[in-house]
Amino acid sequence: MRSSKRSQLCLLTTLTSWPWNVEISRSTLFVEAIVSGSFYLDPGDITSLVVTAPSARVLLWKERSGMPIIQSSQALTALQTVDDVLVNNILASNFTRRYAVTYAVVGSATGISCDIKVGLNLVAQNVLASTQNRMPIFPDDYQDSFGVIPGDRIILTARETSNNARTLFYGFRFRPI
């Protein structure tokens, strides 16, 4: 899936007359043909789809306006390290297209350090969270960008270094490229 809040159902139909052309707009992201399996479309490369299998159901998914985003918080106890803050976040793994990702880390107070990896590649090491004590605001709190390709996974590691309990607020914005 591209995003948990990414899609609106545009067309759900059982196709009976063959062949049947399905027009795909530039915002169409996902087509599921029950008979032939699932596949993703690159909206820039395709404008129509010819479905020839009888009794196939076709789902067309349309991207909502705006960019996918991850924004949440993580509580850290004294001197705690959380190896994967984004664990089980569907938006942070299994990408099916390329994205430019802009990130922000903000803390409730000083003493939070973060590492950001894409797969095994280190993108940012020992990034100190700003001390705004709120969710990150775009573009003010966003620090840098990196790219992801299909199959990548973003790993955010957080460390509390001041021997006090803190809260990490983080955000990732995804722009298709």
C-alpha positions as CSV (number, residue, x, y, z in Angstrom):
1,M,0.0,0.0,0.0
2,R,1.2,3.5,-0.7
3,S,-0.4,5.1,2.4
4,S,-3.0,4.4,5.0
5,K,-4.8,7.6,4.2
6,R,-3.7,7.9,0.6
7,S,-6.5,6.6,-1.5
8,Q,-10.1,7.2,-2.5
9,L,-11.9,4.5,-4.4
10,C,-12.6,5.8,-7.9
11,L,-14.0,2.7,-9.7
12,L,-15.0,-0.7,-8.6
13,T,-16.7,-2.8,-11.2
14,T,-17.0,-6.4,-12.4
15,L,-16.1,-6.4,-16.1
16,T,-18.2,-8.5,-18.3
17,S,-17.8,-7.2,-21.9
18,W,-14.3,-7.8,-23.4
19,P,-12.0,-6.2,-24.1
20,W,-12.7,-3.3,-21.8
21,N,-10.6,-0.1,-21.6
22,V,-10.1,1.6,-18.3
23,E,-9.0,5.2,-18.6
24,I,-6.4,6.1,-16.1
25,S,-5.8,9.7,-15.0
26,R,-2.4,11.0,-13.9
27,S,-3.5,10.7,-10.3
28,T,-4.3,7.0,-10.5
29,L,-1.8,5.0,-8.4
30,F,-3.0,1.4,-8.0
31,V,-4.9,-1.1,-10.1
32,E,-6.0,-4.4,-8.8
33,A,-7.2,-7.0,-11.2
34,I,-8.4,-10.1,-9.3
35,V,-7.8,-12.5,-12.1
36,S,-4.3,-11.3,-13.1
37,G,-3.0,-10.2,-9.6
38,S,-2.0,-6.8,-8.3
39,F,0.3,-4.3,-9.9
40,Y,1.2,-0.7,-9.5
41,L,1.2,2.0,-12.2
42,D,3.4,4.9,-12.7
43,P,0.9,7.6,-13.6
44,G,3.5,9.3,-15.9
45,D,3.9,6.3,-18.1
46,I,0.4,5.0,-18.7
47,T,-2.8,6.6,-19.7
48,S,-5.1,3.6,-20.3
49,L,-5.3,0.0,-19.5
50,V,-6.9,-2.8,-21.6
51,V,-8.4,-5.5,-19.4
52,T,-9.1,-8.7,-21.3
53,A,-9.7,-11.4,-18.7
54,P,-13.3,-12.3,-18.2
55,S,-15.0,-11.6,-14.9
56,A,-12.1,-9.6,-13.5
57,R,-12.8,-7.0,-10.8
58,V,-10.8,-3.8,-11.3
59,L,-10.1,-1.3,-8.5
60,L,-8.6,2.1,-9.4
61,W,-7.1,4.0,-6.5
62,K,-6.7,7.7,-6.7
63,E,-4.1,9.7,-4.7
64,R,-5.5,12.4,-2.4
65,S,-4.3,15.9,-3.0
66,G,-1.2,16.6,-0.9
67,M,1.8,14.5,0.0
68,P,1.9,11.4,2.3
69,I,3.2,12.3,5.7
70,I,4.3,10.5,8.9
71,Q,4.0,12.6,12.0
72,S,3.9,11.3,15.6
73,S,5.8,11.2,18.9
74,Q,7.8,8.7,21.0
75,A,8.2,8.9,24.8
76,L,11.8,8.2,25.9
77,T,12.7,7.3,29.5
78,A,16.1,8.2,31.0
79,L,19.0,7.0,28.9
80,Q,16.7,4.9,26.7
81,T,17.4,3.9,23.1
82,V,14.6,3.0,20.7
83,D,16.2,1.2,17.8
84,D,13.3,1.6,15.4
85,V,10.8,4.3,16.2
86,L,8.9,3.7,12.9
87,V,8.4,0.0,13.5
88,N,5.1,-1.3,11.9
89,N,4.5,2.0,10.2
90,I,3.4,1.1,6.7
91,L,4.4,4.4,5.2
92,A,8.1,3.9,6.3
93,S,8.6,0.6,4.4
94,N,7.9,-1.3,1.2
95,F,8.0,1.7,-1.1
96,T,6.6,1.0,-4.6
97,R,7.9,4.2,-6.2
98,R,10.6,6.8,-5.6
99,Y,10.1,9.5,-3.1
100,A,12.0,12.6,-1.9
101,V,11.7,12.5,1.9
102,T,12.0,15.5,4.1
103,Y,12.4,14.9,7.8
104,A,12.2,16.7,11.1
105,V,13.0,15.7,14.7
106,V,11.9,17.9,17.6
107,G,12.2,17.2,21.3
108,S,10.5,18.3,24.5
109,A,13.9,19.4,25.8
110,T,17.6,19.0,25.1
111,G,19.1,15.5,25.3
112,I,17.6,13.7,22.3
113,S,19.8,12.4,19.6
114,C,18.6,10.6,16.4
115,D,20.0,8.5,13.6
116,I,18.1,8.1,10.3
117,K,18.8,5.1,8.0
118,V,17.4,4.0,4.7
119,G,17.9,0.3,4.7
120,L,21.6,-0.1,5.8
121,N,22.6,3.3,4.5
122,L,23.1,6.0,7.2
123,V,21.4,9.2,6.1
124,A,21.9,11.3,9.2
125,Q,23.9,10.5,12.3
126,N,23.5,12.0,15.8
127,V,21.0,14.6,14.7
128,L,20.1,16.7,17.8
129,A,16.4,17.3,18.1
130,S,15.4,21.0,18.4
131,T,13.7,21.9,21.6
132,Q,10.4,23.3,20.5
133,N,8.3,20.8,22.5
134,R,5.6,20.5,19.7
135,M,5.0,18.6,16.5
136,P,7.3,19.7,13.7
137,I,6.0,22.5,11.5
138,F,6.8,22.5,7.8
139,P,9.1,24.1,6.6
140,D,10.5,25.6,9.8
141,D,11.5,22.5,11.6
142,Y,12.4,20.2,8.7
143,Q,16.1,19.7,8.5
144,D,17.1,17.8,5.4
145,S,16.0,15.5,2.6
146,F,16.9,12.1,1.2
147,G,15.6,9.7,-1.4
148,V,14.0,6.3,-1.2
149,I,13.5,3.8,-3.9
150,P,11.2,0.7,-4.2
151,G,12.0,-1.8,-1.5
152,D,13.6,0.7,0.9
153,R,12.8,1.1,4.6
154,I,13.3,4.1,6.8
155,I,14.7,3.4,10.3
156,L,14.6,6.2,12.9
157,T,16.7,5.5,16.0
158,A,16.2,7.7,19.0
159,R,18.5,8.1,22.1
160,E,17.8,10.0,25.3
161,T,21.2,11.2,26.6
162,S,20.4,13.5,29.5
163,N,19.2,11.0,32.1
164,N,15.7,12.5,32.1
165,A,12.4,11.4,30.4
166,R,11.8,13.2,27.2
167,T,9.4,13.1,24.2
168,L,10.5,13.0,20.6
169,F,8.2,14.5,18.0
170,Y,9.1,13.6,14.4
171,G,7.8,14.1,10.9
172,F,8.5,12.7,7.4
173,R,7.0,14.2,4.3
174,F,7.0,12.2,1.0
175,R,7.1,13.8,-2.4
176,P,6.9,11.5,-5.4
177,I,9.7,11.9,-7.9
